[in-house]
Amino acid sequence: MIQYGITETIFAELSLFSILLLLFLLYNNIALYKISIKDKLSIVLVTTIVLSIFEWIWHYVDGNANFRVLSYICADVYSVCLMIAVSMFTLFSLERFELNFNPKKLNALFFVTPTILTLLLCLTTPWTGLVYSVDEGGSIQYKELFDFFLVPVYFLYMLFSILLAIYYVIMHRKKKKEKVVYARNLLIFAVLTVCVQAFQTYIFRNDGNYLITSLSWAIGFVFFTTYVNTDRFVKNREKIAAVESDLAVATNIQLAALPAVENALPTHPEVCVSASMTTAKEVGGDFYDFFEIDDTHVCFVIADVSGKGVPAALFMMVVKTMIRDHASMKLSTAEIFNDVNRLLCENNAEEMFATAWIGILDTKTKIMKCTNAGHNAVCFAKKDGKFEFLRQRHGVFLAGFDTTQYKEAEIQLESGDCLFLYTDGLTEAHNASSELYGEERLLEKLNSIEIRGGEKFLREISDDVNVFSEGTDPFDDLTMMVLKVD
């Protein structure tokens, strides 16, 4: 049985501590701070963990003739991982100092070329003996190429970052405060790693390479990554807070752009209209609108823009403005959509589109002329009848094809009739079992409500959808509008 002395025991414990500490830092990077594994600092941590593991194995196989191949592998992994770690660390420092270099050329100069060259040299070493060799006793013997090429490159990488840090601390200590703080942090990291290595070499008196890199980097990274990630986390939170503040303002602007439902059409008391909109995000792509064109004509619009969030909200405002402007020209509903569709198609680089329904009611004759651009079928109910879908002839959505010609339909309304308009956020609402609310359930609910029209009517529908979809996040904006003729 192999007997280990106190030196071997301390080495094993410190090596395990280094690996666990590095794993913990990587976990914090990814799980706590939500930093990508592709982030340069994450790559440095991953390669240092791999380096530490093979460094630990190397300590026990070096000098054992039975493990010559494993010694070669450990030496290769150590050399390549150290090159990746120091080069990525340098690239990370250049990013933090915001130095303007061509990214592709910089990666080739500082990372790709040295790493590939180191890999080729290490892989061919068992046959060429250029970097190191293994003697008959199984011990690694370093060659001049390792001492006078690889080691100086490792050193120059770290020295380059340290010199940059010293430059910023001395020359820009009053101007570029963020970069100076990072520079000080980097210098503290360098001092910590050097102190650990000096302790190992001159006090612990272990003149091998084992333990030096992994433990010194692990201790240095505790301080370094804590500062860097906290700094990035704080900045991200500040950005998120700024975005949330802007979105709150955008939400208020969007809601203010919708017509008020209280005393909606004061000069047309015979028309009762109510509407509501619930967005899936802070701002949405749905909208409703109603307004007087003249003394005898009232326009009603409901639309659903593709996508969600800010892009959809911006496109929604464009569509809403265009429809209102063209409606004021006293065009037919088909002509309004023809012109709006053509204009939207002229400049639509993002290829967004909108489904929409427009109706213009003649308050004297109570004839509603309407056009559907790919929107959901509206629901209509006579005074004493049940709600049914009006399956009008659809045109394609707006901003789809500039040659589209829309058709106009006609609905004869009478006193007590009710028209219900909605977006697909209602029928496509789903529950925890991925079951859709659907048209059949919608008709059933509409026909179960005793008093038609008004805010309470819409609230009962909304409550029914919320009960149905309880436990799931809103999938889409939900907009409804109901109008009743007295």
N, C-alpha and C positions, 0 to 999 in steps of 0.2 A: 504494500500500500504506500502511495506517495504521501510523504509528510510535508505539509506546507508550513513555512516559518511565518513570523509576524509580518515580514515584508510582503509575502505573497497574499496573506490574508487581507492586509490593508489595501493592496492593489486590487484584489477581487471586489472588495466592498466599494472602493472609490470608483472603479470602472462601472459597476452596476448602478451606483448613484448617478454617475454622469449620464448614462444611457436613459435612466428613468427621468432625470431632470430635463434632458433634451426632448424626450417624448412628451412630457408634460407641457413644455413650452410650445411644441408643435400643436398639441391638442388645443391649447389656449388660442393659438393663432387661428385655427380653423373653426373650432366650436364656439369659443367665447367672442372673439373679435370678428368672426365671419370673413377671415382673410382667405383668399383662394390658395389652393395647393400649388397653383402656377405662379404665385407671387414669389419674387426673388428671395425674400427673407425666408419664406417657407421652404424653398428649394435648398437654401443654405442649411436649414435645420434638418431636412431629410438626409442630405448627403453627410452631414456631421454625425447623425445617428448611425447611418450605415458604416461610416468610417470608424466610429467608436466601437461598434460591435465586432468588426473585423480586427481592430486594434487589440481588443480584449482576447480574441481567439489567437491572434498572432503571438501574443505574450506567452501562451502555453505551448505553442507548436514550434516556435523558433528555437533552434538548437537540438531538435529531435529529428534524427535522420529518417525516421519512419513517416514523417509528415512534410517531406520536402515540397511536394506539389501544393499542399495546403499553404505552406509558407510563401510560395510564389503567388498564389491567389490572394492571400492577405496583403502582401506587399503591393500587388497591382491595384487592388481595391482602395488601399490606403492612399496611394499616389494619385489615382484618378479622382477619387472623391475629394481629396484635399484641393486639387486643381479646380474642380467644379465649385467647391465651397468658397475659395478665396476669390475666384473670378466673379461669381455671382454677387458676393459681398461687395466687390468693387463697383459692379454695375448698379447695385442697389444704392450705394453711396453717391454715385454720380447722379442718379435720379433725385435723391434727397437734396443734393446741392443745386439741382435744376440747371445743370450744365447742358448747353445745347449742342448735341452731337447727332449725326445721322444714326438712328437706332440700328439699322442693318449693319453698317460699317463698324459701329461700336461693339455689337454682339460678335461679329467676326473677329475683331481685333482682340477683345478681352476674354471671350468665352469659347467660341467654336474652334478657332485655330489651335490655341494652346491645349484645349481638352482633347481634341482629336490626335494631336501630336503626342501628348502624354500617353493616351490610350494605345497608340501604335507602338510606341517605344516599350511600354510595359508588356504588351502582348507578345512582342518578339524577343523580349529579354531572355526567356529560357533557352533560346537557340543562339542569340547573339551575345548575351552577357553585357549589353551596353549600359544598362541602368544598375543592375545588381546581379549577384550570383549566389547560389547556395553551396556552401562547402560540404565536405564529406560528413561533417558533424551535424548538418542540417541548419546551420546558422546563415543568416543573410549577410552578404558582404557587399557594401555599396561601392559603386564604380564612380569614376570622375564625372560621368554624365549626370548622375544623381546629385552629386555634391556641387557641381559647377553649372548646372542648367536648371534642374527641377527646383532645388532648394532656393536658389536665387530668384526664380520666377515667383515662387510662393511668397518669398520675403518682399519682393518688389510690389506685388499686388497689395499686400497689407500696408507697405510703406507709402504707396501712392495715396491710399485712403487717409492715412494718418497725416501725411503732409498737407493734403487738402483741408483736413480738419484744423491743423495748426494755422494754415493761411487764413481761414475764415475767423478763427478766434482772435488772431492778431490784427488783421487788416479790416475786418468788418464787424467788430464787436459791438458797434453802436448803430449800425445801419440795418443789416440783415439779421435781425434777432432770431428768427426761426431757424435759419441755417446755422447760426452760431450755437444755439442750444443743441442742435443735432451734432455739431462738431465736438462740443464738449462731451456729449454722451459717448461719441465714438472714441474719444481720447481716454475716457474712463474705462471703456471696454478694453482698449489696448493695454492700459496699465494693469487691469485685473488679470488679463491673460498672461502678460509678461511676469507678473508677481507669482502666479501659480506655477508657471514653468520654472522660474528661478527657485522657488521653494522645492520643487521636485528634483531639480538638478543638484542644487548645492546643499540643501538641508536633508531632504529625503534620500539623496545620493543614489538615485536610480538613473544611470547614464544611458538607458535605452530610450527608444522613442515612445514606448508604451506609456499611456496615461497622460502624457503632456498635452496633446492636442485636445482630446475629448474633454478632460476635466477643466482645462483652462477656458476652452470655448463655452462649455456648459455654464461655468460660473459667470463668465463675461456676458453671455447671452441672457442670463436672468435679469441683469440690469438693463442691457441694451434693448431686448425685445419688449420689456415692460414699458420703457419710455416710448419706443417707436409705436407700438400698438396702441398705447393710451393716447398718444398724440393723434394717430390716425382715427381712432375711435371718436375722440372729441371733435375733430374736424368733420368727420362724417355726420355726427349728431348735429353739429352746427348747420351743415348743409341740409340735412333732413328737416331741421326746425325751420330753416328759411323756406324750403319747398312747401312744408305744411302751412306756413303762414301765407305764402302766395296762393296755395290752393284754397285756403279758407276765404281769401279775398275773391278768388275766381268763382267760388261757389256762390258768394253773395251777389256778385255781378251777374252770374248766370240766372239766379233766381229772380233778381230784379228785372231782368230782360223779359221774363214771362209776364203775361198780362194778369192783373189782379182779378180774382174770381168774385170778390165782393163788389156788388153794384157794377157788374161787368159791362152790361150794355144798357146804360141808363135811358137812352132814347128808344130802346126796343124792349120794354118790360114784358112783352109777350113771348120773348125768347129767354129761357132760363138755362144758363150754362155754368158748369162746374168742372174743374180739372185738378189733377194732382200729378206730381212727378217725384219718383224716388230713384236716386242714382245708385249704381253699384259701387262707384268710386266717389271721390270728392266732387268731381264734375262729370257730367255725362254727355252722351250724344243724342239723347231724345229731346224733343221739344214739342210743345203745343202752342197754338196761337189763335186768337180770335180778335177781330177788329171790324169796325164799320167802314165800308167802302164809300157809301153815301147814305142818304136818308132811308133808302129802301133795301139796301143790300149789306149783308153781314158775311164775312169770310171766316171759315174755320179750317185750321190746319193741324195735322199731327204727323210727326216724322220720326224716323229712327236712323241715325247715322251709323255706318259701319265702325266697329272698334269701340273703345272705351277711353275714359280719361281725357287728358288735355287735348290731344290731337282731334278726337271726336268732338269735343266741346267747341274747338275753334272752327272746325268744318261746319258744325251745327249752326253757329252764328252766321256764317257766310250764307248757308242755305236759307235760313230764316229771313235774313235781310233781303235776299233776292226775291223770295216768294212774296213778301209783303210789298216790295217796291213794284213788282209786276202786277200784283193784284190791284194796286191803286190806279193802274192804267185802265181799269174796267175791261180787261180782257176776259175771254172765257177761261174756265179752269184748264181746259186742254191746252190753250195757247200759253197760259202761264207756265205750265210744266214744260212745254216745248222750248220756250225761250230760256227758262232757268236751266234745263238739262243741257242745252247747247252751250251756255256760258260756263257751266261747271266743267264740261268736257274739254274746254279750250285750255284750261290751266289746272291740271289735276295730276301733278307729278307723283303724288303719293297713292294715286289710284283708289281714293276713298269714294264711297257712294252712300246714297241715302234712299230708304223707302219712305214714301210719303202719301198722304191722302189729303185732298183739298176739296172743300165744299163751299159754294156761295149760295146763301139763302136769300130769296126774294121775300121780304117780310109781308108784302101785300098779297101775292099769290100763294105764298108758302111752298114754293117750288125750290128744291135744293138741287142745284146742278153741281156735279162732282166728278173728280178724276182720281184714279188710283194708280200710283207709280210703284208697283211691286209691294204694296203694304198689306197688312192683315185685313181680311174682310171685316167691314164694320157690322155691328149688330143693330137691328132695327125692330121696333115694336110698335104696333098700332095701339090706340088708347086702351082697348079691352083685349088686345091680343098678346101673344107670347113673343119674346125676342127670337129673331132668326138672323142668320148670316145673310148679308146681301152679297151674293157672289157676282160682283161686277166684273166686266172684262178688264183685266189688269194690263197696264203697260209695264215695261221693265223699270227697274230702279233708276233714280236720277244719277247723272254722272256716269252712266254706263256706256251708251252709244249716242253720239251726237246726231244721228239721223232718226232717232226714235220719234214717232208721232203718236201722241197720246189721244185717247178718246174720252168724250164727255158723256156721262150718264145723268139720269134725272130721277129724283125722288119727290113724290107729291106728299107733303106733310099736311096733317090736319091737327086740330086742337087735341092735345093729350098724347100725341105721338112722341116717341123717345128714340134718340139715336145715341149709341154708345161706341166710342172710338178708343183704341188702345194700341200699345206696341207689343212686340213679341215677348217682352220681358214678363208679361202676364201669363200667356199660354205656355211659355217654355220654362216657367219657374218649376223647380224640381225638388223632390223631398230626399230624405236620406237613402231611399232605395232607388234613386235615379229615375223615379216615375215623374212624368211631366204633368203639370196642372191641366193642360189641354183644353181644346175647344168645347168638348162635351161637358166637362165640369164647369166651364165658364157659363155656358147657356143655362145649365141647371141652377147655378147661383143667381144669375140675372133674373130668372123667372121666379125665384123664391123670395125676392125682395118685394115687399108690399108697396112701398112708396118709391116711385121711380123719379130719378133726377135729384140734383142737389148734392151737397157735400156728404151727407150721411149715406147716400146711395154708394158713392165711391169708397167711403170708409169701410162699409160692410164687405165690399169686394176685396179691398186691400187686407182687411183682417182675415178673410177666408184664405187668401193666398199665403199670408204669414203663418197661419196655423198649419196649412198644408206643407209648407217648406221649412218648418221649425227644425233647427239643428243644422241647417246648411247656410252657407254664405250666399248672398245675392249673386246670381250669375250674370244678370243683365239689368239695365235700367228699366224701370216700370213706370209707364206714363199712361194716364187715362183721361178721357174727357167725355162728358155726357151733356147732351142738350135736349131740352124738352120744350115743345111749343104749346103755349096755353091758348 
